[in-house]
């Protein structure tokens, strides 16, 4: 990873951490988020993955996912210079110990 890529990655992490911490304070079943990226194909390769507790209902997951998409897009737009397509944001379920 080039130094400039590392700088962008740190900024992505900083922005996504803010969205994550805010989202965890809702009763949505949201657990955490992460991202994957290949900087040789940035920003087209950027993918944000939202992880939800496997016990959350499908309706709750979809409702919270719809709320979080624009928050992620808004957070990353200054870094990307454009809006991250919703197709590059996905939701997954994970078993979460309470």
GROMACS elastic network, one bead per residue, 0.5 to 0.9 nm:
[ bonds ]
;  ai    aj funct       b0    kb
    1     4     6  0.81510   500
    1     5     6  0.59778   500
    1     6     6  0.64091   500
    1    39     6  0.77223   500
    2     5     6  0.50899   500
    2     6     6  0.62733   500
    2     7     6  0.87176   500
    2    39     6  0.88461   500
    3     6     6  0.50785   500
    3     7     6  0.63188   500
    3     8     6  0.88069   500
    4     7     6  0.50843   500
    4     8     6  0.63705   500
    4     9     6  0.86235   500
    5     8     6  0.51280   500
    5     9     6  0.60431   500
    5    10     6  0.85758   500
    5    39     6  0.65620   500
    6    10     6  0.60835   500
    6    11     6  0.85938   500
    7    10     6  0.52082   500
    7    11     6  0.63575   500
    7    12     6  0.87407   500
    8    11     6  0.51038   500
    8    12     6  0.61900   500
    8    13     6  0.86220   500
    8    79     6  0.73647   500
    9    12     6  0.50180   500
    9    13     6  0.61364   500
    9    14     6  0.85585   500
    9    37     6  0.87527   500
   10    13     6  0.50475   500
   10    14     6  0.61157   500
   10    15     6  0.86848   500
   11    15     6  0.61968   500
   11    16     6  0.85073   500
   11    76     6  0.88642   500
   11    79     6  0.75015   500
   12    15     6  0.52552   500
   12    16     6  0.60172   500
   12    17     6  0.83989   500
   12    35     6  0.86197   500
   12    75     6  0.85343   500
   12    76     6  0.67962   500
   12    79     6  0.73436   500
   13    16     6  0.51604   500
   13    17     6  0.58980   500
   13    18     6  0.86596   500
   13    34     6  0.83498   500
   13    35     6  0.82373   500
   14    17     6  0.52182   500
   14    18     6  0.65660   500
   15    18     6  0.53380   500
   15    19     6  0.66364   500
   15    20     6  0.87524   500
   15    72     6  0.83223   500
   15    75     6  0.58099   500
   15    76     6  0.68221   500
   16    19     6  0.50844   500
   16    20     6  0.59858   500
   16    21     6  0.85679   500
   16    33     6  0.77010   500
   16    34     6  0.78797   500
   16    35     6  0.86460   500
   16    48     6  0.88718   500
   16    72     6  0.70030   500
   16    75     6  0.71519   500
   16    76     6  0.78714   500
   17    21     6  0.60277   500
   17    22     6  0.85231   500
   17    33     6  0.82178   500
   17    34     6  0.89526   500
   18    21     6  0.53292   500
   18    22     6  0.63013   500
   18    23     6  0.86185   500
   18    75     6  0.85993   500
   19    22     6  0.53052   500
   19    23     6  0.61086   500
   19    24     6  0.86934   500
   19    33     6  0.89907   500
   19    68     6  0.81263   500
   19    71     6  0.68949   500
   19    72     6  0.67560   500
   19    75     6  0.75687   500
   20    23     6  0.50992   500
   20    24     6  0.61443   500
   20    25     6  0.89921   500
   20    30     6  0.87169   500
   20    31     6  0.83561   500
   20    32     6  0.61923   500
   20    33     6  0.64232   500
   20    50     6  0.89114   500
   21    24     6  0.52974   500
   21    25     6  0.69723   500
   21    32     6  0.83530   500
   22    25     6  0.57244   500
   22    26     6  0.77364   500
   23    26     6  0.57903   500
   23    27     6  0.88146   500
   23    28     6  0.81129   500
   23    30     6  0.68789   500
   23    31     6  0.84044   500
   23    32     6  0.84749   500
   23    64     6  0.88590   500
   23    68     6  0.77644   500
   24    27     6  0.76869   500
   24    28     6  0.78787   500
   24    29     6  0.81572   500
   24    30     6  0.60483   500
   24    31     6  0.63131   500
   24    32     6  0.73493   500
   25    28     6  0.84740   500
   25    30     6  0.89058   500
   26    29     6  0.79136   500
   26    30     6  0.78442   500
   27    30     6  0.77161   500
   28    31     6  0.86725   500
   28    52     6  0.82434   500
   28    53     6  0.89203   500
   28    56     6  0.74763   500
   28    60     6  0.63493   500
   28    61     6  0.70964   500
   28    63     6  0.85458   500
   28    64     6  0.62664   500
   29    51     6  0.87168   500
   29    52     6  0.53972   500
   29    53     6  0.52211   500
   29    54     6  0.80992   500
   29    55     6  0.76204   500
   29    56     6  0.53821   500
   29    57     6  0.84916   500
   29    60     6  0.75090   500
   29    61     6  0.70651   500
   29    64     6  0.83693   500
   30    33     6  0.85411   500
   30    50     6  0.75023   500
   30    51     6  0.62041   500
   30    53     6  0.62855   500
   30    56     6  0.84435   500
   30    61     6  0.77595   500
   30    64     6  0.77109   500
   30    65     6  0.87829   500
   31    50     6  0.79133   500
   31    51     6  0.56562   500
   31    52     6  0.51622   500
   31    53     6  0.61609   500
   31    94     6  0.85119   500
   31    96     6  0.79051   500
   32    49     6  0.86302   500
   32    50     6  0.62761   500
   32    51     6  0.53196   500
   32    52     6  0.71516   500
   33    48     6  0.71467   500
   33    49     6  0.55110   500
   33    51     6  0.56149   500
   33    52     6  0.87508   500
   33    91     6  0.89920   500
   34    47     6  0.85079   500
   34    48     6  0.58982   500
   34    49     6  0.53155   500
   34    50     6  0.67409   500
   34    51     6  0.81420   500
   35    46     6  0.70499   500
   35    47     6  0.55072   500
   35    49     6  0.58240   500
   35    50     6  0.87176   500
   36    45     6  0.76883   500
   36    46     6  0.58196   500
   36    47     6  0.52361   500
   36    48     6  0.65955   500
   36    49     6  0.80560   500
   37    40     6  0.87681   500
   37    41     6  0.79811   500
   37    42     6  0.69758   500
   37    43     6  0.77957   500
   37    44     6  0.85130   500
   37    45     6  0.53025   500
   37    47     6  0.63542   500
   37    48     6  0.88308   500
   38    41     6  0.55838   500
   38    42     6  0.61920   500
   38    43     6  0.82859   500
   38    44     6  0.86474   500
   38    45     6  0.56548   500
   38    46     6  0.69923   500
   39    43     6  0.73992   500
   39    45     6  0.74738   500
   39    46     6  0.83197   500
   40    43     6  0.88589   500
   40    45     6  0.84230   500
   41    44     6  0.58560   500
   41    45     6  0.54743   500
   41    46     6  0.82937   500
   42    45     6  0.53717   500
   42    46     6  0.63741   500
   42    80     6  0.87908   500
   43    46     6  0.53428   500
   43    47     6  0.89061   500
   43    80     6  0.66398   500
   43    84     6  0.81627   500
   44    47     6  0.83693   500
   44    84     6  0.85719   500
   44    88     6  0.83100   500
   45    88     6  0.81118   500
   46    84     6  0.83296   500
   46    88     6  0.67432   500
   46    89     6  0.87605   500
   47    84     6  0.89351   500
   47    87     6  0.85520   500
   47    89     6  0.57692   500
   47    90     6  0.76361   500
   48    72     6  0.84194   500
   48    88     6  0.63847   500
   48    90     6  0.63843   500
   48    91     6  0.86070   500
   49    88     6  0.84704   500
   49    89     6  0.58953   500
   49    91     6  0.57306   500
   49    92     6  0.70144   500
   50    65     6  0.78424   500
   50    68     6  0.87512   500
   50    89     6  0.75026   500
   50    90     6  0.60730   500
   50    92     6  0.61473   500
   50    93     6  0.84455   500
   51    54     6  0.89439   500
   51    90     6  0.86081   500
   51    91     6  0.58305   500
   51    93     6  0.55423   500
   51    94     6  0.64619   500
   52    55     6  0.83364   500
   52    56     6  0.71495   500
   52    61     6  0.70261   500
   52    91     6  0.71921   500
   52    92     6  0.61035   500
   52    94     6  0.60834   500
   52    95     6  0.84064   500
   52    96     6  0.84079   500
   53    56     6  0.57099   500
   53    61     6  0.88731   500
   53    92     6  0.86255   500
   53    93     6  0.56468   500
   53    94     6  0.53084   500
   53    95     6  0.57923   500
   53    96     6  0.54885   500
   53    97     6  0.88051   500
   54    57     6  0.80837   500
   54    92     6  0.85663   500
   54    94     6  0.51434   500
   54    95     6  0.51534   500
   54    96     6  0.69631   500
   55    93     6  0.84763   500
   55    94     6  0.87079   500
   55    95     6  0.76383   500
   55    96     6  0.82588   500
   56    59     6  0.82396   500
   56    60     6  0.62963   500
   56    61     6  0.63961   500
   56    93     6  0.86154   500
   57    60     6  0.51762   500
   57    61     6  0.61882   500
   57    62     6  0.86263   500
   58    61     6  0.50750   500
   58    62     6  0.61112   500
   58    63     6  0.85027   500
   59    62     6  0.52483   500
   59    63     6  0.60609   500
   59    64     6  0.85912   500
   60    63     6  0.51406   500
   60    64     6  0.61079   500
   60    65     6  0.83621   500
   61    64     6  0.53355   500
   61    65     6  0.59139   500
   61    66     6  0.85732   500
   61    91     6  0.81344   500
   61    93     6  0.89814   500
   62    66     6  0.61061   500
   62    67     6  0.86484   500
   62    91     6  0.86347   500
   63    66     6  0.52679   500
   63    67     6  0.64669   500
   63    68     6  0.88413   500
   64    67     6  0.50025   500
   64    68     6  0.61228   500
   64    69     6  0.86913   500
   65    68     6  0.51219   500
   65    69     6  0.61700   500
   65    90     6  0.83281   500
   65    91     6  0.70300   500
   66    69     6  0.55547   500
   66    70     6  0.75948   500
   67    70     6  0.65410   500
   67    71     6  0.71258   500
   68    71     6  0.50669   500
   68    72     6  0.61590   500
   68    73     6  0.85512   500
   69    72     6  0.53048   500
   69    73     6  0.61821   500
   69    74     6  0.86532   500
   69    86     6  0.66446   500
   69    89     6  0.70621   500
   69    90     6  0.89634   500
   70    74     6  0.59239   500
   70    75     6  0.84115   500
   70    86     6  0.83918   500
   71    74     6  0.51631   500
   71    75     6  0.61270   500
   71    76     6  0.86659   500
   72    75     6  0.50822   500
   72    76     6  0.61587   500
   72    77     6  0.84406   500
   72    84     6  0.81597   500
   72    89     6  0.85311   500
   73    76     6  0.53324   500
   73    77     6  0.58671   500
   73    82     6  0.87500   500
   73    83     6  0.56740   500
   73    84     6  0.54647   500
   73    85     6  0.78127   500
   73    86     6  0.79831   500
   74    77     6  0.53716   500
   74    78     6  0.77909   500
   74    83     6  0.73283   500
   74    84     6  0.85977   500
   75    78     6  0.70987   500
   75    79     6  0.81751   500
   76    79     6  0.53479   500
   76    80     6  0.61262   500
   76    81     6  0.82845   500
   76    82     6  0.82750   500
   76    83     6  0.73765   500
   76    84     6  0.71514   500
   77    80     6  0.50997   500
   77    81     6  0.54600   500
   77    82     6  0.51600   500
   77    83     6  0.51198   500
   77    84     6  0.68263   500
   78    81     6  0.53332   500
   78    82     6  0.72988   500
   78    83     6  0.86641   500
   79    82     6  0.80899   500
   80    83     6  0.71455   500
   80    84     6  0.74530   500
   82    85     6  0.89536   500
   83    86     6  0.86798   500
   84    87     6  0.82916   500
   84    88     6  0.68510   500
   84    89     6  0.81616   500
   85    88     6  0.55671   500
   85    89     6  0.74416   500
   86    89     6  0.52993   500
   86    90     6  0.80174   500
   87    90     6  0.72082   500
